[in-house]
Each structure stands twice: as C-alpha cells, then as structure tokens.
C-alpha cells in the first residue's frame, strides 16, 4: 500500500488506516504518488474522519473541455476477495469492537 508522504493531513483516520493495514500484513510505503503510475494501481481510496476509508471510482482532469481519465476502477473485476480498503475498514471496526 502506498500513501503520500507530504501534502496531506496527518489525521486520525489516516493513522488508523496505516495501522490496520500493517496489522493485516500489508506493507505501507510513504512516498509521492504520481499519476503516471496509475496503470499499476489496483485500488484507490481516500481517508477521512467521517468515512475512515472510501473507495475512489475514477480520477479525471479536464482542460479546455478535454477530459483525461487517469484511473478508472474496473467494474467487471470478479475478485473473490474483499477489496483492500474493505479489509482495512473491517479491521478498524473490529479493533473498536463496533
């Protein structure tokens, strides 16, 4: 799992997500995230105090009416496993005994 190392808020949810990811056996790498790496991403999610972690379906940018899609979640992905963000969210809930 990769997360930016600067330009972000060092909030409660972010720390909980990193801790839960490590508890589940994921490695957490803090470094800049570059859009040119988007083809390598399997999942994208954001953290917030109200949602803990929320999946992102699409990352786009529009200039002069031209939309560039940098990343788009594959809606036909038939994984048998839960997404990483869902595993992390469940881990956080279990730690809180909710």
Secondary structure by P-SEA (a helix, b strand, c coil): cccccccccccaaaaaaaaaaaaabbbbbbccccccccccccccccccccccbbbbcccccccccccccccccccccccccccaaaaaaaaaaaaacc
